Amino acid sequence: MALTDVAIRALQPRDRVYKCADARGLYLEVHPSGSKLWRYKYRYLGKDKRIALGCYPDVGLGDARRKCDEARLKVSDGVDPGAERRRSKLVARYQAANTFGDVAREYIDKMVNEGRATATTTKANWLLEQLEPISRSPIADLKPIDIFSALKRIEARGKYETARRCRSFASRVFRYGAATGRTETDPTSVLRGALIAPKPKHHSALLEPEAVGDLLRSIDAYSGHGVTRLAIQMAPHLMARPGELRKAVWPEFDLENAVWHIPAERMKMRRAHSVPLSRQVLDMLANLHTLTGPDGFVFPAFHTSRRPMSENTMNQAFRRMGYSAAELTAHGLRTTASTLLNESGKWSPDAIERSLAHADKDTIRGTYNRGRYWDERVAMHQWWSDYLDSLRAGEREAFLPASKVAA
């Protein structure tokens, strides 16, 4: 029997919750506290479900029936009103935090939860600081001119590369905002080509064999900390990025099989990388093991073994040796290896690229090449260490191009 307002007002609470049906799935739920809650029971995809329609008398009988009819129409159209309501609440919650800064910080939190490197998330927070002029604006209201104006302020300080990185970061934030329902477009997409292109900066490196030989002899004569000397002695042989080397830990080194396994989380491209170890590197590791092994960081900080060597330590050693930043950096040793290995004509460019851990844009091809070039890379790393020894010894034949040696 259908409910009436008189009948509803007469309902009294009991020790337990009880129901009073109206019609078409609508019923009233009476609680021991005296509250009276409207519910609509329906069946969707073979399952019984229910949704709340409000509290009586805030929602009267007529309003409850209207809401029930609206929900019934959705079910008949193949829409689950309960799921739709949950989705609407989720969107509303996201839209409550809708400024560019709110969305950007949420995106950075997502990066942290994904295990991105601390340096990456720190850089993201710094880029957000540079975009402070738009940080407090609702993300859905921002137009290309708003972003462009903020980026031009950065360019006005001569920070062309920073402006470019800020545009890229903002684009990722807008795409995340679109995915979470707080904006619909990425206004930075039309700004491609609108910013001043920064001049590419290359890591300073020694590219002449004679100069490399001089460097190796200077490293041998370095009078600073012994661990630092071993780090800059090993760096030319390993071709690794400085951050990968200084954060290395002893369990990564398989000395029996002469391989250094660098985990994906420490690699720039987030792909695990293996480095063949030459006889010379194994000898240096044996010496280093007596100083910092058998566990923890291979190159610990001076003041504590719980942290890796500072990112500036190797470059500071080169400065003490008389090399300016315009002449040599630790990262530039990779350029030295790439240049001289390619000029030797002995090794395939793909094998050299794999040893430098440069990503292959073709994922399938890159996976295939990682295995295919391993034997060549093992031979190449040993040849490279032997070649560096000959340069350090000042052997004149090692200074000649491969074509002249062959002749």
Secondary structure by P-SEA (a helix, b strand, c coil): ccccaaaaaacccccbbbbbbccccbbbbbccccbbbbbbbbccccbbbbbbccccccccaaaaaaaaaaaaaaaaacccaaaaaaaaaaaaaaaaaccaaaaaaaaaaaaaaacccaaaaaaaaaaaaaaccccccccccccaaaaaaaaaaaaaacaaaaaaaaaaaaaaaaaaaaaaccccccccccccccccccccccccccccaaaaaaaaaaaaaccccaaaaaaaaacccccccaaaaaaccccccccccbbbbbccccccccbbbbbbbcaaaaaaaaaaaacccccccccccccccccccccaaaaaaaaaaccccccccccaaaaaaaaaaaaaccccaaaaaaaaccccccaaaaaaaaaaaaaaaaaaaaaaaaaaaaaaacccccccccccccc
